[in-house]
């Protein structure tokens, strides 16, 4: 009995780290930029499909392929924010801008799904690696590298982002702009450039989360819509704009879902996760970690 509980918790921790990688980009765009980018899961799936393409076409290791697509998504996110700022954000007040963003990015999510369906079809796609089937045993606990490697990559991503936003000049500028754009302008910062960088980073993390996704399970174009509620709940639960909070929230949701699957049933996992979210938000509306 204890062995089963330990393996369930370890599995929850590993999948929770992956959840954190999926949600951290949304935490940046929604928490720091006030942009409800509901297309975020679509870019995760797009990153997974591009990783699959590079793996099958050129034989690249998926983790390496993921690194190669990061600059592509960063540039796209940078330019997309410039267009959004020019045609939507700068011409409306904050509430109208967020409503416009919801409509805009919902449309982007639908376009991504359609493009992936046309290009790759609606079948599930996955990648195989030399380490996918390796299982390490530590006593009675078995850890599959197919889950452990994405977990370690997720931890590394969270640590890099935490250090970037808390220790580098541009990271601190982004946080300053997020808190008070006008005050940041008075000290010589360019809010538009800082937000463009932050949005590019958000897209980059989505791309690499997609790489980890396709290493874990097969992906298909409509998974972005199915994954939307989970990434939003993790981002809100952790405290919008907090990389550390997103990581903790991902672990909580991962462990909760793993225990729910083991003892109640897999059909209850999403419901239990949202019940947990509602309870924590009722007690602490700002999330676990306030930015």
C-alpha positions as CSV (number, residue, x, y, z in Angstrom):
1,X,0.0,0.0,0.0
2,X,2.8,2.4,0.9
3,X,4.6,1.5,-2.3
4,X,1.6,2.4,-4.3
5,X,1.2,5.7,-2.6
6,X,4.9,6.6,-3.1
7,X,4.8,5.8,-6.8
8,X,1.6,7.7,-7.2
9,X,3.0,10.8,-5.5
10,X,6.3,10.6,-7.5
11,X,4.3,10.3,-10.7
12,X,2.2,13.4,-9.6
13,X,5.4,15.4,-8.9
14,X,6.8,14.5,-12.3
15,X,3.7,15.4,-14.2
16,X,3.2,18.5,-12.1
17,X,6.6,19.8,-13.2
18,X,5.5,19.5,-16.8
19,X,2.3,21.3,-16.0
20,X,4.3,24.2,-14.5
21,X,6.3,24.4,-17.8
22,X,3.0,24.6,-19.7
23,X,1.5,27.3,-17.5
24,X,4.4,29.6,-16.8
25,X,4.2,31.4,-20.2
26,X,0.5,32.1,-19.6
27,X,1.4,33.4,-16.1
28,X,3.8,35.9,-17.8
29,X,1.4,37.1,-20.4
30,X,-1.7,37.2,-18.2
31,X,0.0,38.3,-14.9
32,X,2.6,40.7,-16.2
33,X,1.0,42.0,-19.4
34,X,-2.7,41.8,-18.5
35,X,-3.2,39.9,-21.8
36,X,-5.5,36.8,-21.4
37,X,-3.8,34.8,-24.1
38,X,-6.2,31.9,-24.4
39,X,-4.3,30.8,-27.5
40,X,-1.4,29.8,-25.3
41,X,-2.2,26.0,-25.2
42,X,-2.5,26.1,-29.0
43,X,1.1,27.3,-29.2
44,X,2.1,24.5,-26.9
45,X,0.6,22.0,-29.3
46,X,2.2,23.8,-32.2
47,X,5.6,23.5,-30.5
48,X,5.0,19.8,-30.1
49,X,4.2,19.3,-33.8
50,X,7.2,21.3,-34.9
51,X,9.4,19.2,-32.6
52,X,7.8,16.1,-34.2
53,X,8.6,17.5,-37.7
54,X,12.2,18.2,-36.9
55,X,12.6,14.8,-35.2
56,X,11.1,12.8,-38.1
57,X,12.5,14.9,-41.0
58,X,16.1,15.5,-39.7
59,X,16.4,12.9,-37.0
60,X,17.1,15.5,-34.3
61,X,16.7,14.6,-30.6
62,X,13.4,16.3,-29.6
63,X,15.0,18.2,-26.7
64,X,17.5,19.7,-29.2
65,X,14.7,20.4,-31.8
66,X,12.9,22.2,-29.0
67,X,15.8,24.5,-28.5
68,X,15.9,25.3,-32.2
69,X,12.2,26.4,-32.4
70,X,12.5,28.7,-29.3
71,X,13.8,31.7,-31.4
72,X,11.1,31.2,-34.0
73,X,8.3,31.4,-31.3
74,X,10.1,34.3,-29.5
75,X,10.2,36.3,-32.7
76,X,6.5,35.5,-33.5
77,X,5.5,36.5,-30.0
78,X,7.5,39.7,-30.1
79,X,5.9,40.8,-33.4
80,X,2.5,39.7,-32.4
81,X,2.6,41.9,-29.4
82,X,3.7,44.8,-31.5
83,X,0.7,44.3,-33.7
84,X,-1.7,43.8,-30.8
85,X,-0.4,47.0,-29.1
86,X,-0.8,49.0,-32.2
87,X,-4.2,47.9,-33.3
88,X,-5.9,47.0,-30.1
89,X,-4.2,47.8,-26.8
90,X,-3.2,51.5,-27.5
91,X,-6.7,52.4,-28.8
92,X,-8.8,51.1,-25.9
93,X,-9.0,51.3,-22.2
94,X,-7.8,48.2,-20.2
95,X,-11.2,46.5,-20.0
96,X,-11.9,46.9,-23.7
97,X,-8.4,45.8,-24.5
98,X,-8.8,42.6,-22.5
99,X,-12.1,41.8,-24.2
100,X,-10.5,42.4,-27.6
101,X,-7.6,40.1,-26.6
102,X,-10.1,37.4,-25.7
103,X,-11.7,37.6,-29.1
104,X,-8.4,37.9,-30.9
105,X,-6.6,35.0,-29.2
106,X,-9.6,32.8,-29.4
107,X,-9.5,33.3,-33.1
108,X,-5.7,32.6,-33.1
109,X,-6.3,29.3,-31.2
110,X,-8.8,28.2,-33.8
111,X,-6.5,29.2,-36.7
112,X,-3.6,27.2,-35.1
113,X,-5.8,24.1,-34.7
114,X,-6.9,24.4,-38.3
115,X,-3.4,24.9,-39.7
116,X,-2.1,21.9,-37.7
117,X,-5.0,19.7,-38.9
118,X,-4.4,20.7,-42.5
119,X,-0.6,20.3,-42.3
120,X,-0.3,17.2,-40.1
121,X,-3.7,15.6,-40.2
122,X,-5.9,14.8,-37.1
123,X,-4.0,11.7,-36.1
124,X,-1.9,11.6,-32.9
125,X,1.8,12.2,-33.4
126,X,4.6,11.3,-31.0
127,X,8.4,11.0,-30.9
128,X,10.6,8.2,-29.6
129,X,14.0,8.6,-28.0
130,X,16.7,6.2,-26.7
131,X,15.7,7.1,-23.2
132,X,11.9,7.0,-23.4
133,X,11.6,3.4,-22.3
134,X,14.3,3.4,-19.5
135,X,13.0,3.0,-16.0
136,X,15.2,3.7,-13.0
137,X,14.4,1.9,-9.7
138,X,15.0,3.4,-6.3
139,X,13.8,0.8,-3.9
140,X,10.2,0.2,-4.6
141,X,9.8,3.4,-6.6
142,X,10.2,3.3,-10.3
143,X,10.9,6.5,-12.3
144,X,10.5,6.4,-16.1
145,X,12.9,8.7,-17.9
146,X,10.0,9.6,-20.3
147,X,8.5,11.5,-17.4
148,X,11.7,12.4,-15.5
149,X,13.5,14.2,-18.4
150,X,10.6,16.6,-19.1
151,X,10.4,17.2,-15.4
152,X,14.0,18.2,-15.1
153,X,13.8,20.4,-18.2
154,X,10.7,22.1,-16.6
155,X,12.6,22.7,-13.4
156,X,15.5,24.2,-15.3
157,X,13.1,26.5,-17.3
158,X,11.4,27.7,-14.1
159,X,14.8,28.4,-12.5
160,X,16.1,30.3,-15.5
161,X,12.9,32.5,-15.7
162,X,13.0,33.2,-12.0
163,X,16.6,34.3,-12.2
164,X,15.9,36.3,-15.3
165,X,13.0,38.3,-13.9
166,X,14.6,38.8,-10.4
167,X,18.3,39.3,-11.3
168,X,18.7,40.8,-14.7
169,X,18.2,44.4,-15.7
170,X,15.7,43.8,-18.4
171,X,13.8,41.3,-16.3
172,X,13.5,43.9,-13.5
173,X,12.4,46.5,-16.2
174,X,9.6,44.1,-17.3
175,X,8.4,43.7,-13.8
176,X,8.5,47.5,-13.3
177,X,6.5,48.0,-16.4
178,X,4.0,45.4,-15.3
179,X,3.4,47.1,-12.0
180,X,3.4,50.7,-13.3
181,X,3.9,51.4,-16.9
182,X,3.9,55.2,-16.5
183,X,6.4,55.2,-13.7
184,X,8.7,53.0,-15.7
185,X,8.5,55.5,-18.6
186,X,9.6,58.3,-16.3
187,X,12.9,56.4,-15.4
188,X,13.7,55.9,-19.1
189,X,12.3,52.5,-19.8
190,X,10.4,51.6,-23.0
191,X,7.2,49.8,-21.9
192,X,6.4,48.6,-25.4
193,X,9.8,47.0,-25.9
194,X,9.7,45.4,-22.4
195,X,6.3,44.0,-23.0
196,X,7.3,42.7,-26.4
197,X,10.2,40.9,-24.9
198,X,8.0,39.4,-22.2
199,X,5.4,38.2,-24.7
200,X,8.2,36.7,-26.8
201,X,9.4,34.8,-23.7
202,X,5.9,33.6,-23.0
203,X,5.7,32.1,-26.5
204,X,9.2,30.6,-26.2
205,X,8.2,28.8,-23.0
206,X,5.0,27.5,-24.7
207,X,7.1,26.2,-27.6
208,X,9.4,24.2,-25.3
209,X,6.5,23.0,-23.2
210,X,5.2,21.6,-26.4
211,X,8.5,19.8,-26.9
212,X,8.2,18.2,-23.5
213,X,4.5,17.4,-24.2
214,X,5.3,15.4,-27.4
215,X,8.0,13.5,-25.4
216,X,5.4,12.5,-22.8
217,X,2.3,11.6,-24.8
218,X,1.1,11.7,-28.4
219,X,-0.4,15.0,-29.5
220,X,-3.1,16.0,-31.9
221,X,-4.3,19.5,-33.0
222,X,-7.4,19.7,-30.8
223,X,-5.5,19.1,-27.5
224,X,-4.9,22.8,-27.2
225,X,-8.6,23.5,-26.5
226,X,-8.8,20.5,-24.1
227,X,-5.7,21.8,-22.2
228,X,-7.0,25.4,-21.9
229,X,-8.7,25.1,-18.5
230,X,-5.9,23.3,-16.9
231,X,-3.1,25.8,-17.7
232,X,-5.3,28.7,-16.7
233,X,-6.1,27.1,-13.4
234,X,-2.5,26.5,-12.6
235,X,-1.4,30.0,-13.6
236,X,-4.2,31.6,-11.4
237,X,-3.6,29.1,-8.5
238,X,0.1,30.0,-8.4
239,X,-0.4,33.7,-8.5
240,X,-0.3,35.4,-11.9
241,X,3.2,36.6,-12.9
242,X,5.1,34.4,-10.4
243,X,7.3,31.7,-11.8
244,X,7.8,30.1,-8.4
245,X,4.1,30.2,-7.7
246,X,3.4,28.5,-11.0
247,X,5.9,25.7,-10.2
248,X,4.3,25.1,-6.8
249,X,0.8,25.2,-8.3
250,X,1.8,22.7,-11.1
251,X,3.1,20.3,-8.4
252,X,-0.1,20.6,-6.4
253,X,-2.3,19.9,-9.4
254,X,-0.1,17.1,-10.6
255,X,-0.1,15.3,-7.3
256,X,-3.8,15.9,-6.9
257,X,-4.6,14.5,-10.3
258,X,-2.3,11.5,-9.7
259,X,-4.0,10.6,-6.4
260,X,-7.4,11.1,-7.9
261,X,-6.7,8.8,-10.8
262,X,-5.3,6.1,-8.5
263,X,-8.1,6.2,-5.9
264,X,-11.2,7.7,-7.5
265,X,-10.9,7.5,-11.3
266,X,-9.3,9.3,-14.2
267,X,-12.6,10.9,-15.2
268,X,-12.6,13.0,-12.0
269,X,-9.1,14.4,-12.3
270,X,-10.1,17.7,-13.9
271,X,-13.1,18.2,-11.7
272,X,-11.0,17.7,-8.5
273,X,-8.3,20.0,-9.8
274,X,-10.9,22.8,-10.3
275,X,-12.5,22.2,-6.9
276,X,-9.0,22.6,-5.4
277,X,-8.5,25.8,-7.3
278,X,-11.9,27.2,-6.1
279,X,-11.1,26.4,-2.5
280,X,-7.6,28.0,-2.6
281,X,-8.9,31.1,-4.5
282,X,-11.7,31.5,-1.9
283,X,-9.1,31.5,0.9
284,X,-6.4,33.4,-1.0
285,X,-7.8,35.3,-4.0
286,X,-4.4,36.4,-5.2
287,X,-3.1,32.9,-5.5
288,X,-0.4,31.1,-3.6
289,X,2.3,33.6,-4.4
290,X,1.5,37.2,-5.1
291,X,3.8,38.8,-7.6
